[in-house]
Structures are given as C-alpha cells and as structure tokens.
Amino acid sequence: MCIRDSFTTTRFHQERNGATFHDVIVDEAHDPASEFEFKGNVDLDKLQRLIDERACVAHVHNALGELYFYDDRLEDAKSHFTRAGRLGSSAGYNNLGVVLMKEQRYSEAAAAFEQCLQQDPSHHGALSNLQKVRNRI
C-alpha cells in the first residue's frame, strides 16, 4: 500500500512499480483555483479511513500516531501508538509513553516505556525516557 504525500509524479512511480495508489491529500489540492496554503497536506480523516479499511501493520499505526501527535490530537495518537505496540512495535510503546509524559501522566508513561523495553531491551529512547519519568514519580 502506498500513500500519496507529496509530488505529482508520485502516483505514476508507485503504480509503475506495482503499488496501489491511495490519494490522501486534502481536497483543496485537486482545485487549481484554490488558494489553500499548502495543497500537499495529508487529510488525516482520509488516512484514518484508509488505515481502518486496510492496515494491520504496526509501523502504519505508529506513523499515523505521529501525525496525530504533531496535530495535537493526543487521544487519536495514543490509540494508534497502543495499536502499534500491540502489533509488535517497540517504537509504538515508546511514543505512547512520550504522549503520556506530555500529559504529565508519569506512572502510565513509565509503564509504556517498560512495555517498549520488554520488546526491545536496548531501545535508547525508552531507556532515557524511563529515567526521566522515574525522576518525576
């Protein structure tokens, strides 16, 4: 599965190489008269629908969680980081802990970092983050 996120030739190159193209950019991108500030923005609702329909891959949920995190949609971010972790992504649990730290939910953040470290004992981010939250508990 390939997702459009930038250039007009993206679709051609993806389909030429056997991928299925899914356009998840904002609708304004398709309107040449639109003065929308940045037509390459990902429409998070379109991306969410695509993932709900097709994805059960940890890294996809982790990536979507990151998009939601940067859009300050923390509940959505936590949901996807949790799903990523349950699907085997140590990064998903680390990122969940980061969101929980941001919310000052330090005990829950520590638990997320510990779950990350159960999957990947050498995860440097989780090791560092766990130390930070332990200093706050």
N, C-alpha and C positions, 0 to 999 in steps of 0.2 A: 504494500500500500504506500503510495506517495502522496504527499500533501503539498499543494502549491503555497509558497510563501514569498515569492519574490518576482522573478523575471518573466517576461512574456514568452520566452523560448522554453521555459520550464516544462510546459505540457508536452511540447514536441520531443524533448530529450527523454522525458520519463516514458512516454508511450513508445518511442523508438527502441528503448531498451527493455520493453516488455512489461512495464509497470502500468497499473491502473491509475489514472489521474483523478484527483478529487480536488475541486476548487473550493477553498475555504476562506478566500479573502472577502473583504467587505463588499456589499452590493455596489457601493459607490464606484468601485474600481471598473465596473462594466459600463459606466455612464461617462462618455467623453466630455460632456458638458459640466460634469460635477466639479465643484471647487473644493471637494473634500481634501483635507490637509495631506493625508498620506494614504494613497489608494492601495498600498501593499499590506495594510493591517490585516491580521488574521481575525476573522469573525469567530470569537470564542464559542458562541452558541452553535454555529455550523460545525466547528471542530468537535464540540461535545456530542452532537448528534451522530457524526461520523464514527466517533470512538464507541459510542453506545451501540451502534449497529454492527461494528466490525472488529473492535480491538479487544484482545485479552492478553496483550503483551505488556510486560512490566514497564519497559522503557517508554512506551507511548503514554501510559498513565503518569509516569514521572515527568515527562516533558510537558504534558498538559497541566500538571500541578504547578510546574514552574511558571507557565504562562499566567495561570490564575493568581499565583503569589505576586508576580510583578504587577498585576492588575488590581491588587489589594482585595481579591476575592478569596479570603482566607479559608472559609468553610469549604468552598469548592477545592481549593488547593489541598487541604487536609484530607478530603475524601479521596482524591487521586493519589496522593502520596501513600495513604494507607493501602489502597488497592495495589499500588506498585510494590510495596513492601510484602504484602501477602502473596504476590505473584513471584517473589524471589529477588526483588531489587533492594539491596542494602542501601543504595542511594535514596530510595523512596522513604525508608525509615529515617535516614539522616535528615532529609528535607522536611519530613513531618516534625522532627524534633526542632528544627530551626523555626518553623512556624509557631510551634508551642512556646519556644523561647520568646519569640516576638510578642506573644500574648501573655508573657510572664507566668506561664503555667509550667514551672520548672520541674516539678516531680514527674509530670506526664512527659515533658521533653526528655528527661533522663531515661525514662522507660523506652522512649522511641530510639534514643541513641544506643541503649543497651540491646534492643532488637537488631539494630543495624550491625552492631559488633558481634552478635551471635551468628549472623550470616557472613560477615567479613571482619574477623578479629583485627585486621591491620588497617581498617578504614581510618585514615588520618583525620578527616574532618570530624567523624563521630568521636574519636578519641579526644580531640581538642574541645569539641562542643560539650561532651560529657563532663569534662573537667570544669568548664565554665559554669554549667548549671549546678554542679555539686558545690561550687563556691557560693552559690546563691541560695541553696536549700538550707 
